[in-house]
Amino acid sequence: MKVLTSIGRRILRRLISSIPAILGVVVVTFILMRVLPGDPAVFFASSPTAGQEEIDALREQMGLDKSIPVQLGLYLRDVAQGDLGKSMLTGQAVTKDIAQRLPASLELTIVALIIALTVSIPLGVISALRQGSWIDHIVRLLCTVGVCMPTFVSGLLLIFVFYYVLGIAPDPTGRMDIFAAIPPDLTGYLLIDFAIVGDWQGWLSAASRIILPACTMALFVLAPLARMTRASMLAVLGSEFVRTARSVGIRDRKVVVTYALRNALLPVLTIAGIVFSTMLGANVLVEKVFSWPGVASYTLDALLASDYAPVQGFVLLMAGIFVLVNLVVDILYGIADPRVSIS
């Protein structure tokens, strides 16, 4: 009970301390959107030949006729009430648009992170255990290539090889086959919804479509995760308690898995949290290449159209997710190493 109370207080303190940062992000984003070139009223006018009166009426409807401080005050009031505004592109509330598109982005990001961790942690461990060998050099070379290659390039290459040349991947046109039956919207995550209703054929179809975009994102973050795992493992393997464990005759496998890897996971957890937040906000190129209906591509379309509300809502969402990810990392720290106090 005391542990749960301590965790609850820690979470509450972190949430309260994050309010000024989130508020600063909201204000800066609001001001930047107002100083960018382009007039949203002109863009969303009913026709290219719209008169000045029609444009002025649209500006008044969008609240752009007021001064920036007044607009900011009204926006902060609406945000406090849970109203992120209305998108001029879709004609819907931003909260509704984000709620519809966020599961697609989260599902893609989570699958990509799972793939990246599944590959990078073993690579980092093997590279550390075989330091200076040809295996170590190959892993480091792969990490370098992964950092240098942009996501849209790796995505196009994967499409060319597995869809165009080999023909084993589905066409990169979204989350679902246009002829497939869509599952009930229970969670918004297709893999979960198909599993709940027991439609395993639909599940395989959705899984086959998420593999290429998820691998594209995983390749981008594979390098920092593998390099951090390698560096952390090297540091732990050279510590006194590992040398002591080996000197008393403990099996090498137990030393590596139980003692070294567990301690080496702490900095990897930090990097994984940062990588997850970065992937969710920066996967716009992957979503565009694979026609993925996520929140990042939705925000890019709004930005190009000078549609303020979706961009501001997206930035606020990313700030909130970043805070939540940091909280999860704090809790996982205590699970990975009980010596680390939650407070």
N, C-alpha and C positions, 0 to 999 in steps of 0.2 A: 504493500500500500504506500509506504514512504517513497519507494522508487517511482511509482506511477505519479505520485504527487509532485516529486522533483521534476519528472519529465514534463508534466503539465505546466508547471511554473516556467520551465525553460522555454517551452514552446510559446507561452504567453508573452514572456519577455522578448523573445525574438520577433514575434509578430508586432509588438508595440514599437520596438526599435527600428523595424523596417518601414514604418509608416512615413517618416520624413524622406527616406530614399525613394519610395514609390511616388510620393507627392512631387518630389523634384523631377522624377522621370516624366510624370504627367505634364507638369508645367513646361518643361523644356520641349517635349514633343509638340505640345499645343502651339508654342511660339514658333518653332521651326516650321510647322505646317503653314502658319500664317505668312511667314516671310518668303516661302518658296515662290518662284515665279509661276504665273498662271492664275486665272480667275475661274473658280468652280462654277460660278453662275453662267459664264460664257460657255463653258464646256457642256453644261446640262440644259442649256436653252433648247426649246422645242425644235428649233431649226437653225441652220447656219446663218440665215438672214434675219434672225430675231432682232427686234428693235431695242433701243436703249431702255424703253419703259418696261418691256418684258424682262430684260436682264436685271433692272433695278428691283422689280417685284420679286424675282427669284432670289436676289441677294437678301432682300428683307425677309423672305420666307426661311432662308438658311441662317439668318441671324448675322450675316456678314456686314450689315449696314452699321452695326454698333462698333465702338472702339474695342481694341484687343483686350484691355483690362476688363471691360464689361463682359465680353464674350468668355473670357477665362473664368470669371466669377460665376456666370451662368452654367458653364460646363462643369466646374467643380461641384456646384450644387446638384446637377443632374447625376454626376458620378456617385456622389454620396447617397443618392436615392436608388442607385442601381441602373440608371439609364445612361447608356453609352451613345445615345443618339441614333439617327436613322441613316442608312446607306442610300445615297442617291442612285447608285448603280443597280441595286437589287430592289429598292423600294421597301425593304424590310428593316426592322430594328437590328442594330449591330449585334446585340446580345443573341438574337435568334440566329443570325448568320453564323456567328462564331460557334454557337452550340451545335449547329448542323455540321460544320466543317472541322471542328477541333478533334473529334474522334478519329477522323481519317489521318490527320497529322500525327496524333499521339500514337495510333496503332503502328504507323510506318516508323516513327522514331523509336518506339519501344522494341520492335522487331529488329531494327538496325542495330540498336545498342546491345541487344542480346547476342546477335551475330558477332559484333565487334568484340565483346567481352569473351565470348566463347573461343574466339581465335587468338586474340591479343594476349590474354593471360597465359595460356600454355606456351605461346611463342616467346613471351618475355621470360618465363621461368626457364625454358630450355636454353635460351640464349645466355642467361646468367649462369646456368650450370655448366655450359660449354663455352665459357668466355675465351675469346681469341681463336676459336675453332672456325671451320668453314661454315658451320651452322650459324654461329654468331654473326658472321659477316653477311650471310644471306638474309637473316632477319633484319639486320640494320639496313641493308640495301632496300629491302621491301618497305621498310618504314620511311626511308628517304623518298622512294618513288611515290608512296601513298600521300606524303605531304605535298609533293610537287604537282601532282596531277589534279586539276580542277574537277569538281563533281560532275559538271555537265559533260566533260570529255570522257570520263570513265563511264558515265551513264550511256552516252552514245555508243561507246565501244562495246559495252555489254549488250545493248540492243542489236548492234550489227552482228556480233558473233552468235549470240544465243537465239535471236529471233530471225534475223535475215539469213545468216549462213547455215546454222545448224537446224533451225526451225523447231527447237524444243521449248521455247518460251512463248507465252501468249503475246498478242499484240499489245504495245504499251499505250493503252487508251483508257486508263482509269482503274478503279478498284474491282469492277465486275464486268463480266461478259454481257454485252447488250441483250443477248438472247436468254440469259440465265434468270431464274426466279430470285427476286430480292427477298431476303429473310425479314421477319418482323423486326421493326426498329425497337429492340429491347434495350440495348446499351449504346448503339451507334458503332460498335466495333464488330466488323463483319465476321472475323474469326470466332469471336465469342458468341455472337448471335446465331451463326450457323451451328456451332457446337451445342447451344442450348436447345435448339429445335431438332437436333439430330440429323440435319441435312449434311452428310459428310461429302457428298458429291459437290455441293455448293462450297463447302469449306475448302476442299482441294482446289476448286477454281479460284477462290479468293486468295488462298495461300500461294498458288502459282503466279498470281499477278503481283503479289507484294515482294516476291523474292528479289527480282532485279533491282527495283528502286531501293529496297532495304540494303542489298549488297553494295549498291553505289554509295549510300550514306555511310555504311560500315567501313568501306575502304578509306574514306576521308578521315575517320577518327581512329582507325586501326593503329596508325603510327604513334600518336601521343600515348595511347593506352599501353601499347607494347613497350615503348621506350621507358615509360614510367615504371612498369612492372619489372623490367630488366634492371633499371637503376636501383629500385627499392630492394629487389632480391639480392643484388650484389652487396648492398650496404648491410643487409641483415645477415647474409652468409658470412660476412667478415666480422661479425660481432662475437663477443666473448661467450655468450650463452650457447651459441650454435657450436663453437669450437669445444666447449665443455661437454655438450650433449654427445658430440661425436667421440670425444676422448673416453667417455664412460661406456661406450659400446652400443649406444642406441642406433637402431637401424637407420641407414641413410634416408630411406623413403619417409620414415616417420619424422626425422629431423626436418626434411624439406617441407613436407605437407603440414605437419602439426605446429612446428615452431617457426620456420622461416617464412612460409607463405602467409600464414595468419598475420604475422607482424608486418609483412610487406604489403598487405592489402589496404592498410590505412591511407597512404597517399594515393593509391589507385582509386579508392572510393571518392576522394576529393576530386580527382581528375574526371571520374565517371559522372559525377554530379554536374560539373562545369560543362562537360561534353554533351550531356543530355539537354541542358538548357540551350546550348549553342546549336545543336542539331535541330531542335524544334523551331528555332527562329530563323535558321539559315538554310533550311531545306527547300527554299523557294525554287532553286534551279532544278532540283530533282523533281519537284512537283510539276514544274513546267515541262520538263523533258518527257515525263511519263504520264502527263495529263491527269495528275493526281488531284482530286478535288479537296485540297487541304486549306488550312487557314492562311498559310504563307502565300500561296498563289493568289488567294482572294485579296490579301492585303496589297500585294504588288499591283494587281489590277486597279485597286482603289487609289494607290499612290500615283499611278500613271494618269488617272482621271482627276487628280486633285480632290478626291472624295475624302474629306478630313476624318470623319467619324470612324470608319473602319480602321484606318491607320492608328489613330489614337487609342482605339479599343484594343488593337493587337499589341501595341507597346505596353499598355497597362496589363494585359494578360501575361505577356512574357515576364514582366517584373514580378507579378504575383507567383508565377510558376518558379521563377528563380529563387524566391524566398522559400517556397515549399520544398524545393529540391534541397536547399541548404539544411532545412530542418530534418529531412529524411537522412541526409548524410551524417548529421550529428548523432541521430539515433543509431544508425548502422555502425558508427565508430564504437559505441559502447558494446554492440553485439560482437563486432570483430575482435575487440580487445577490452575485456572487462576492466582493465587497469585505467582506461580512459573514462573519467567521470563525465556524466551527462551534463553536469553544471560547469 
